[in-house]
Amino acid sequence: MRTLLVALATIPLFACPEPKAQYCAQLESEAQSAVVPTAAEVSCKADSDCVLVSTSEAECGDVCDVAVSEAGAAAFSATLAQVNANTCATFFNSGCEPVPSMCIPREMEPLASCIAGRCEPTAVPPTSEDAGVDGADGSFDAASE
């Protein structure tokens, strides 16, 4: 009996795909929850108070760029580094794979704006030489006619 218990104890925790998938999803959720800025980190009075911080370092979670105040950017970046060093390291060491990002589409230019006293991520279409043509379907923007 003791031999059987020792043998069972040496089986990897992630022998079955489903528990591993659940564990990876849990770690990803922890990373996402940890990189939510505090109220002090997003407080603002004007758009110029806000900056966009890339969360790409926290590669283990589908976390998009975050708008924070300039004053709160350093503290938020430190939190992000801690998540990357702990939760994300565990995520990758466990063999988990990141999911594709669902952030602002590449067709949009991300910005940080002060809305109702909080820095918020916003986006605008990029400016280009072909501003009147929508490349996706070839239709024309009313402003170009």
C-alpha positions as CSV (number, residue, x, y, z in Angstrom):
1,M,0.0,0.0,0.0
2,R,2.8,2.4,0.9
3,T,4.4,1.7,-2.5
4,L,1.1,2.6,-4.3
5,L,0.9,5.9,-2.3
6,V,4.5,6.8,-3.2
7,A,3.8,6.0,-6.9
8,L,0.6,8.1,-6.9
9,A,2.5,11.0,-5.3
10,T,5.0,11.1,-8.1
11,I,2.3,11.6,-10.8
12,P,2.3,15.2,-12.1
13,L,-0.5,17.3,-10.9
14,F,-1.3,18.2,-14.5
15,A,-1.6,14.6,-15.9
16,C,-5.1,15.4,-17.2
17,P,-5.7,18.2,-19.6
18,E,-8.9,19.6,-18.0
19,P,-7.4,20.3,-14.5
20,K,-4.4,22.0,-16.2
21,A,-6.8,24.1,-18.4
22,Q,-8.7,25.2,-15.2
23,Y,-5.5,26.0,-13.4
24,C,-4.2,28.1,-16.3
25,A,-7.5,29.9,-16.6
26,Q,-7.3,30.6,-12.8
27,L,-3.8,32.1,-13.2
28,E,-4.9,34.2,-16.1
29,S,-7.8,35.5,-14.1
30,E,-5.5,36.3,-11.2
31,A,-3.2,38.3,-13.5
32,Q,-6.2,40.2,-15.0
33,S,-7.5,41.0,-11.5
34,A,-4.2,42.1,-10.2
35,V,-3.6,44.7,-12.9
36,V,-6.6,46.8,-12.2
37,P,-5.4,50.3,-11.2
38,T,-6.5,51.7,-7.9
39,A,-8.6,54.9,-7.6
40,A,-5.6,56.9,-6.8
41,E,-3.8,55.6,-9.8
42,V,-6.5,56.8,-12.2
43,S,-7.5,60.1,-10.6
44,C,-7.3,63.1,-13.1
45,K,-8.5,66.6,-13.8
46,A,-7.6,66.8,-17.5
47,D,-6.7,64.5,-20.4
48,S,-3.1,65.7,-20.0
49,D,-3.0,64.0,-16.6
50,C,-3.5,60.6,-18.2
51,V,-1.1,58.2,-19.8
52,L,-1.5,54.8,-21.4
53,V,0.6,52.0,-19.8
54,S,1.3,48.9,-21.8
55,T,0.5,45.7,-19.9
56,S,2.2,43.6,-22.6
57,E,4.7,42.5,-19.9
58,A,1.9,40.6,-18.2
59,E,1.8,38.2,-21.1
60,C,-0.1,35.5,-19.2
61,G,-3.4,37.5,-19.2
62,D,-5.5,39.1,-21.8
63,V,-5.0,42.5,-20.4
64,C,-5.1,45.5,-22.6
65,D,-3.3,48.8,-22.2
66,V,-4.5,50.6,-19.1
67,A,-5.1,54.4,-18.7
68,V,-3.6,55.7,-15.4
69,S,-2.6,59.1,-14.1
70,E,1.0,60.2,-14.6
71,A,1.2,60.3,-10.8
72,G,0.0,56.7,-10.5
73,A,2.0,55.3,-13.4
74,A,5.1,54.3,-11.4
75,A,3.0,52.4,-8.8
76,F,1.0,50.7,-11.4
77,S,4.1,49.7,-13.3
78,A,5.5,48.2,-10.1
79,T,2.4,46.2,-9.6
80,L,2.6,45.0,-13.2
81,A,6.2,43.9,-12.7
82,Q,5.2,41.9,-9.6
83,V,2.4,40.1,-11.5
84,N,4.8,39.3,-14.3
85,A,7.5,38.0,-11.9
86,N,5.0,35.9,-9.8
87,T,1.7,35.0,-11.4
88,C,3.0,35.0,-15.0
89,A,6.1,33.1,-14.2
90,T,4.0,30.4,-12.6
91,F,1.7,30.5,-15.6
92,F,4.5,29.8,-18.1
93,N,6.4,27.3,-15.8
94,S,3.2,25.3,-15.6
95,G,3.1,25.0,-19.4
96,C,0.1,27.3,-19.8
97,E,-0.3,29.2,-23.1
98,P,-1.5,32.8,-23.4
99,V,-4.8,33.4,-25.3
100,P,-4.9,35.9,-28.2
101,S,-5.5,39.4,-27.1
102,M,-9.0,41.0,-27.5
103,C,-7.8,44.6,-27.0
104,I,-8.4,47.7,-29.1
105,P,-8.4,46.7,-32.8
106,R,-5.3,47.6,-34.7
107,E,-7.3,49.9,-36.9
108,M,-7.9,52.2,-33.8
109,E,-5.3,54.4,-32.1
110,P,-5.4,53.9,-28.3
111,L,-5.5,57.0,-26.1
112,A,-5.9,57.9,-22.5
113,S,-8.6,60.4,-21.6
114,C,-9.9,62.0,-18.4
115,I,-13.5,61.1,-18.2
116,A,-15.5,62.2,-15.1
117,G,-12.3,62.4,-13.0
118,R,-10.9,59.0,-14.0
119,C,-8.3,58.2,-16.6
120,E,-10.0,55.9,-19.1
121,P,-8.7,54.1,-22.3
122,T,-10.2,55.5,-25.4
123,A,-9.5,55.1,-29.1
124,V,-9.9,57.0,-32.3
125,P,-9.4,56.0,-35.9
126,P,-5.9,56.8,-37.1
127,T,-5.2,59.6,-39.5
128,S,-3.8,58.8,-42.9
129,E,-3.5,60.0,-46.5
130,D,-6.5,57.8,-47.4
131,A,-8.7,59.1,-44.6
132,G,-11.8,59.0,-46.9
133,V,-11.5,55.4,-47.9
134,D,-12.4,52.6,-45.5
135,G,-9.9,49.8,-46.4
136,A,-12.1,47.0,-45.1
137,D,-14.9,47.3,-47.7
138,G,-13.8,50.1,-50.0
139,S,-16.7,52.4,-49.0
140,F,-16.1,56.1,-48.7
141,D,-16.3,58.3,-45.7
142,A,-18.9,61.1,-46.0
143,A,-16.2,63.6,-45.0
144,S,-14.1,62.8,-48.1
145,E,-16.8,63.6,-50.6
